[in-house]
């Protein structure tokens, strides 16, 4: 990660002896001597720069406390607002972001439940929020409650969004390219000979779900597959939603199903098997998100993988930049997914 200025040991000259910490009355030299580290290391800790081990950071923080400097409460907590933690993809993203921000001396606070966002923000405002990440939460819902983000704006607390942004409040946004994800899924099935491809789609008004539907329809149209919109069934995210959507699609005679989430794909597999059909001999299925557990389904599920680690890296860079009062482009960065081929897809049946 690019850094501004110089921060390596011994490259900033004797003037470092006269520099003082942000407290104004605590010298870097005194803290460095007490902690047994260089002044440059103390500076890294104070400025939340990368490259300091956890034990060294703790030694410097202990020296700061002993010498009489307490870091202000603001700037410690990164609040992760997520819909839930029962969906593996949200837990993975929270875990990855937490791992990325920890070396900067930041702590993650995971807050599940989209409809509780206002309560979470209000209760944590005075606890020291450094930044907030709307992680596939209210930022993905059309006409969502604006109070939480309005509170953040009024307090000058920076925030970013993952997998969709707010139309009325510009911010940095980092998203999986859902249009590309749908193209990958349809392209894979088309190459296997499938022509009647259906989609178990998420609910209307959910940004990722809407984008995946757009991508699906575009991918089908590019291949001159007719009436593509007739093969899209909307349901709620989840196993039962996928099962109900798949039952409708099977009635339309599809030979393959693209699902908007892995849970929906698992529900589709259940519906297919309950009708006495075999996967992939009779019906192929593609999920979306990816988890190590998908290697153990029967059959293992082919899925389009969200780039969790790259999203976390981008989010962390943005958080650190905003905390340093550096401006960020107020646009959306789309990050390429990848398809993971497993046993749930195969050649189209001869019928």
C-alpha positions as CSV (number, residue, x, y, z in Angstrom):
1,X,0.0,0.0,0.0
2,X,1.3,3.4,-0.9
3,X,2.3,5.7,1.9
4,X,2.8,9.4,2.0
5,X,6.0,10.8,3.3
6,X,8.9,8.7,4.8
7,X,8.4,6.4,7.7
8,X,11.4,4.1,7.8
9,X,13.9,4.1,10.6
10,X,16.8,6.5,10.5
11,X,15.8,8.5,7.3
12,X,14.3,11.6,8.8
13,X,17.3,13.3,10.3
14,X,18.0,14.9,13.7
15,X,15.0,17.1,13.6
16,X,13.0,14.1,14.7
17,X,14.4,14.7,18.2
18,X,12.3,17.9,18.4
19,X,9.1,16.4,17.1
20,X,6.2,16.1,19.4
21,X,3.2,13.8,19.5
22,X,-0.4,15.1,18.7
23,X,-0.8,15.6,22.4
24,X,1.5,18.6,22.1
25,X,3.4,17.9,25.3
26,X,4.7,14.4,24.8
27,X,7.9,14.0,22.7
28,X,8.3,11.1,20.3
29,X,11.8,10.5,21.7
30,X,10.4,10.0,25.3
31,X,7.8,7.5,24.1
32,X,10.3,5.7,21.9
33,X,12.8,5.4,24.7
34,X,10.2,4.1,27.1
35,X,8.8,1.5,24.6
36,X,12.3,0.5,23.4
37,X,11.5,1.3,19.7
38,X,12.5,4.0,17.2
39,X,10.7,7.3,16.9
40,X,9.6,6.4,13.4
41,X,7.8,3.4,14.9
42,X,6.0,5.6,17.4
43,X,5.0,7.8,14.5
44,X,3.7,4.8,12.6
45,X,1.5,3.8,15.6
46,X,0.2,7.4,16.1
47,X,-0.6,7.7,12.5
48,X,-2.1,4.2,12.1
49,X,0.3,3.2,9.4
50,X,0.9,-0.3,8.3
51,X,4.1,-2.3,9.1
52,X,4.0,-2.5,13.0
53,X,3.6,-5.8,14.7
54,X,0.8,-6.3,17.3
55,X,3.3,-6.7,20.1
56,X,5.3,-3.5,19.1
57,X,2.0,-1.6,18.8
58,X,0.9,-2.7,22.2
59,X,4.3,-1.6,23.7
60,X,4.0,1.8,22.2
61,X,0.4,2.2,23.3
62,X,1.4,1.2,26.8
63,X,4.2,3.8,26.8
64,X,1.8,6.5,25.6
65,X,-0.5,5.7,28.5
66,X,2.3,5.6,31.0
67,X,3.7,8.9,29.9
68,X,0.3,10.6,30.1
69,X,-1.0,10.6,26.5
70,X,-4.4,9.0,25.8
71,X,-5.4,8.5,22.2
72,X,-8.8,10.2,21.6
73,X,-11.7,7.8,21.6
74,X,-12.7,8.8,18.1
75,X,-10.7,6.8,15.6
76,X,-10.7,3.3,17.2
77,X,-13.9,1.6,16.0
78,X,-14.9,0.6,12.5
79,X,-18.6,-0.3,12.5
80,X,-19.6,-3.0,10.0
81,X,-23.4,-2.8,9.3
82,X,-24.5,-6.2,7.8
83,X,-27.9,-7.7,7.1
84,X,-27.1,-10.9,9.1
85,X,-24.4,-13.3,10.0
86,X,-26.3,-16.5,9.1
87,X,-25.3,-16.0,5.4
88,X,-21.7,-17.2,5.1
89,X,-20.7,-14.5,2.6
90,X,-21.4,-11.7,5.2
91,X,-19.5,-13.5,7.9
92,X,-16.6,-13.9,5.5
93,X,-16.6,-10.3,4.5
94,X,-16.7,-9.1,8.1
95,X,-13.8,-11.4,9.0
96,X,-11.7,-10.3,6.1
97,X,-12.2,-6.6,6.7
98,X,-11.4,-7.1,10.4
99,X,-8.2,-8.9,9.5
100,X,-7.2,-6.0,7.2
101,X,-7.9,-3.2,9.6
102,X,-6.3,-4.7,12.7
103,X,-2.7,-3.8,11.8
104,X,-3.8,-0.2,11.8
105,X,-4.8,-0.3,15.4
106,X,-8.5,-0.3,14.5
107,X,-11.2,-2.5,16.0
108,X,-14.2,-3.9,14.1
109,X,-17.7,-3.8,15.6
110,X,-20.1,-6.1,13.7
111,X,-23.7,-5.0,13.8
112,X,-26.2,-7.4,12.1
113,X,-29.7,-6.4,11.2
114,X,-30.5,-3.8,8.5
115,X,-33.5,-2.4,10.4
116,X,-31.4,-1.8,13.5
117,X,-28.9,0.5,11.8
118,X,-30.2,3.7,13.3
119,X,-30.0,2.2,16.8
120,X,-26.5,0.9,16.3
121,X,-25.2,4.2,15.1
122,X,-26.9,6.2,17.8
123,X,-25.6,3.9,20.5
124,X,-22.0,4.0,19.2
125,X,-21.7,7.7,18.3
126,X,-20.0,8.6,21.6
127,X,-17.9,5.4,21.7
128,X,-15.4,6.5,19.1
129,X,-16.4,5.6,15.6
130,X,-13.6,6.0,13.1
131,X,-15.6,4.9,10.1
132,X,-18.7,2.9,9.0
133,X,-19.0,0.3,6.3
134,X,-22.5,-0.3,4.9
135,X,-21.9,-3.9,3.9
136,X,-24.7,-5.1,1.7
137,X,-27.1,-3.5,4.2
138,X,-29.4,-0.5,3.7
139,X,-27.2,0.6,0.8
140,X,-28.7,-2.2,-1.2
141,X,-32.3,-1.5,-0.5
142,X,-34.3,1.0,-2.5
143,X,-35.8,3.8,-0.4
144,X,-34.1,2.6,2.8
145,X,-34.3,4.6,6.1
146,X,-31.8,7.5,5.7
147,X,-31.4,8.4,9.4
148,X,-28.3,6.3,10.1
149,X,-26.3,7.9,7.3
150,X,-27.7,11.3,8.1
151,X,-26.3,11.0,11.6
152,X,-22.9,10.1,10.3
153,X,-22.9,13.0,7.9
154,X,-23.9,15.4,10.7
155,X,-21.1,14.2,12.9
156,X,-18.5,14.2,10.1
157,X,-17.9,10.4,10.4
158,X,-16.8,8.9,7.1
159,X,-18.5,5.9,5.6
160,X,-18.2,3.6,2.6
161,X,-20.5,1.1,1.0
162,X,-20.0,-2.4,-0.3
163,X,-22.2,-3.9,-3.1
164,X,-24.1,-0.8,-3.9
165,X,-24.2,2.9,-2.9
166,X,-26.8,5.4,-1.8
167,X,-28.4,7.5,-4.6
168,X,-28.9,10.5,-2.3
169,X,-25.5,10.4,-0.4
170,X,-22.4,10.0,-2.5
171,X,-19.6,7.9,-1.1
172,X,-16.8,5.5,-2.1
173,X,-18.4,2.2,-3.2
174,X,-16.7,-1.2,-3.8
175,X,-18.9,-3.8,-5.4
176,X,-18.7,-7.2,-7.1
177,X,-19.4,-6.8,-10.8
178,X,-22.8,-8.6,-10.7
179,X,-23.4,-8.0,-14.4
180,X,-20.2,-9.9,-15.2
181,X,-21.1,-12.6,-12.7
182,X,-24.4,-13.3,-14.5
183,X,-22.5,-13.3,-17.8
184,X,-20.0,-15.9,-16.5
185,X,-22.8,-18.2,-15.3
186,X,-24.9,-18.0,-18.5
187,X,-21.8,-18.3,-20.7
188,X,-20.7,-21.5,-18.8
189,X,-24.1,-23.1,-19.2
190,X,-24.4,-22.0,-22.9
191,X,-21.1,-23.6,-23.7
192,X,-22.4,-26.8,-22.2
193,X,-25.2,-26.8,-24.7
194,X,-28.0,-25.4,-22.5
195,X,-30.5,-23.1,-24.2
196,X,-33.5,-23.0,-21.8
197,X,-31.8,-21.4,-18.8
198,X,-33.8,-20.0,-15.9
199,X,-32.9,-17.7,-13.0
200,X,-33.9,-17.9,-9.3
201,X,-33.6,-14.2,-8.6
202,X,-33.6,-12.1,-5.4
203,X,-36.3,-9.6,-4.5
204,X,-37.1,-6.5,-6.6
205,X,-35.5,-3.4,-5.2
206,X,-32.4,-5.1,-3.9
207,X,-29.5,-3.7,-5.8
208,X,-27.3,-6.8,-6.2
209,X,-30.4,-8.9,-7.1
210,X,-31.6,-6.3,-9.7
211,X,-28.1,-6.1,-11.2
212,X,-27.8,-9.9,-11.5
213,X,-31.2,-10.0,-13.3
214,X,-30.0,-7.3,-15.7
215,X,-26.8,-9.2,-16.3
216,X,-28.7,-12.5,-16.9
217,X,-31.1,-10.9,-19.4
218,X,-28.3,-9.2,-21.2
219,X,-26.3,-12.4,-21.4
220,X,-29.3,-14.4,-22.7
221,X,-30.0,-11.7,-25.3
222,X,-26.4,-11.6,-26.5
223,X,-26.8,-15.3,-27.3
224,X,-30.2,-14.8,-29.1
225,X,-32.0,-16.9,-26.5
226,X,-35.6,-15.7,-26.7
227,X,-38.0,-14.6,-24.0
228,X,-35.2,-14.4,-21.3
229,X,-37.3,-12.2,-18.9
230,X,-40.0,-15.0,-18.8
231,X,-37.4,-17.3,-17.3
232,X,-36.7,-15.0,-14.3
233,X,-38.5,-15.9,-11.1
234,X,-38.2,-13.4,-8.2
235,X,-38.2,-14.7,-4.6
236,X,-36.6,-13.8,-1.3
237,X,-33.0,-14.7,-0.7
238,X,-32.8,-18.1,1.1
239,X,-33.2,-21.8,0.7
240,X,-37.0,-21.7,0.7
241,X,-37.0,-18.8,-1.8
242,X,-34.8,-20.8,-4.1
243,X,-36.9,-23.9,-3.8
244,X,-40.2,-22.1,-4.7
245,X,-38.5,-20.2,-7.6
246,X,-37.0,-23.5,-8.9
247,X,-40.4,-25.2,-8.8
248,X,-41.8,-22.5,-11.1
249,X,-38.8,-22.8,-13.5
250,X,-39.0,-26.6,-13.7
251,X,-42.6,-26.1,-14.8
252,X,-41.2,-24.0,-17.7
253,X,-39.0,-26.9,-18.8
254,X,-35.6,-25.4,-18.1
255,X,-32.4,-27.5,-18.3
256,X,-30.3,-25.2,-16.2
257,X,-30.8,-22.7,-13.3
258,X,-28.7,-19.7,-12.3
259,X,-29.4,-18.6,-8.7
260,X,-28.8,-15.2,-7.1
261,X,-27.2,-16.8,-4.0
262,X,-25.8,-20.1,-2.9
263,X,-28.7,-20.5,-0.5
264,X,-31.1,-20.1,-3.3
265,X,-29.1,-22.6,-5.4
266,X,-29.3,-25.1,-2.5
267,X,-33.1,-24.6,-2.4
268,X,-33.2,-25.2,-6.2
269,X,-31.3,-28.4,-5.8
270,X,-33.7,-29.6,-3.2
271,X,-36.7,-28.8,-5.5
272,X,-35.0,-30.7,-8.4
273,X,-34.2,-33.7,-6.3
274,X,-37.7,-33.9,-4.9
275,X,-39.1,-34.2,-8.4
276,X,-36.9,-37.2,-9.0
277,X,-34.5,-35.4,-11.3
278,X,-30.7,-35.7,-11.2
279,X,-28.1,-33.0,-11.0
280,X,-26.5,-32.4,-13.4
281,X,-27.7,-35.1,-15.7
282,X,-31.2,-33.6,-15.9
283,X,-30.7,-30.1,-14.6
284,X,-27.6,-28.0,-14.0
285,X,-27.3,-25.4,-11.2
286,X,-25.0,-22.4,-10.7
287,X,-24.9,-20.5,-7.4
288,X,-23.5,-17.2,-6.4
289,X,-21.1,-16.2,-3.5
290,X,-19.0,-19.3,-2.8
291,X,-18.1,-21.0,0.4
292,X,-15.7,-23.9,1.2
293,X,-18.8,-25.8,2.3
294,X,-20.0,-26.0,-1.3
295,X,-17.4,-28.7,-1.9
296,X,-19.4,-31.0,0.4
297,X,-22.9,-30.6,-1.1
298,X,-24.3,-33.4,-3.2
299,X,-23.2,-32.8,-5.9
300,X,-20.7,-30.0,-5.1
301,X,-22.1,-26.7,-6.3
302,X,-20.7,-24.7,-9.2
303,X,-20.8,-21.0,-8.2
304,X,-19.6,-17.5,-9.0
305,X,-17.3,-16.4,-6.3
306,X,-17.5,-12.9,-4.9
307,X,-13.9,-11.4,-4.5
308,X,-14.1,-11.0,-0.7
309,X,-10.4,-10.4,-0.1
310,X,-10.1,-7.8,-2.8
311,X,-13.2,-6.0,-1.6
312,X,-11.8,-6.0,2.0
313,X,-8.4,-4.6,0.8
314,X,-10.1,-1.8,-1.1
315,X,-12.4,-1.0,1.8
316,X,-9.5,-0.9,4.2
317,X,-7.5,1.5,2.0
318,X,-10.5,3.7,1.7
319,X,-11.1,3.8,5.5
320,X,-7.5,4.7,6.3
321,X,-7.5,7.4,3.6
322,X,-10.7,8.9,5.0
323,X,-9.3,8.9,8.5
324,X,-6.3,10.7,7.2
325,X,-8.7,13.4,5.7
326,X,-7.7,12.4,2.2
327,X,-10.4,12.7,-0.4
328,X,-11.6,9.7,-2.4
329,X,-13.4,9.5,-5.7
330,X,-17.1,9.3,-5.1
331,X,-17.8,6.6,-7.6
332,X,-18.3,2.8,-7.6
333,X,-15.4,0.4,-8.2
334,X,-16.5,-2.9,-9.7
335,X,-14.4,-5.9,-8.9
336,X,-14.2,-8.9,-11.1
337,X,-15.7,-12.2,-9.7
338,X,-14.6,-15.7,-10.8
339,X,-16.5,-18.9,-11.5
340,X,-15.7,-22.0,-9.5
341,X,-16.6,-25.1,-11.4
342,X,-17.8,-28.1,-9.4
343,X,-20.1,-31.0,-10.0
344,X,-23.5,-29.4,-10.3
345,X,-23.2,-28.4,-13.9
346,X,-22.8,-30.6,-17.0
347,X,-23.8,-31.0,-20.6
348,X,-27.4,-30.3,-21.5
349,X,-29.6,-33.4,-21.7
350,X,-30.3,-34.8,-25.1
351,X,-34.0,-34.0,-24.8
